[in-house]
């Protein structure tokens, strides 16, 4: 079975989170600081090098004021 981190859906999720960050007018560094994480944390999930768990995903979408349901539906 192919790992999900390399799937089309994972790439779409990474792109959607990057677009949401850009729409919020935030840099990776600003997001990282709000999440109390290093900037590389944001870079890695935006590049598809790191998976997010559900709680992390929800914290990020809340911070970016993005609709998590809309993002998930866009993956289908």
N, C-alpha and C positions, 0 to 999 in steps of 0.2 A: 504494500500500500504506500502511495506517495505521501510524504510528510505535508501536513497542511500549511506549513510556513512557506512552502514553495508553490502553493496553488494560485490559480487566477483570483479566487475570492480573497485570499490573503493580500495579494497585490492591490486589489480594489479597496480593501479596508485601509491599507497603508496610505493610498492616494486620497481616500476620503478624509482621513484624519489630518493629513497635511493640508488639504483644501480647507477644512474647518479651522485649522490653526491660522492659515493665511487670511481667511474671511474674518476671523476675530482680530486680525491686526497684531498678532503676537509672533515673536521670534521663538525659535526652539529654546533659547536660553530663558526667556520669560516663562514659558510653560514649565520647563524643568524646575525653575526656582519656586513656582507656585506648588508644584508636586513634591518639593523637597527631594529632588533627584538630580543627578548630573545631566548636563546637556546631551551627553552621549545616549542616555536612556531614550530621549525623544528622537534623536537621529536614528537610532537602531530600529525603533518600531516604524518610523516613517520610511525607512529603506527596506523594510521587510526582513530585517536580520534578527528581530526579536518578536516573540509572541506576547500578547497582552492577555491577562486573565480578565474575567468579566468585571471585577471590581475596579481594576485599573482602567479599563475601557470606560466605565461609567464615570469615574473621577475625571478623566480627560474630557469626555463630552460635556460634563457639567461645567468644568472650568472654561471650555470654549463656547459654552452656551449653544451647543449643537444638539440636535435631536438624535438620540441613540437609536431609536426605532427606525427613523428615516435612513440612517447610515446602514443599519443591518439589512433593511429591505432592499437597499441598492446593491447588495451583494448577490441577490438571487437572480 
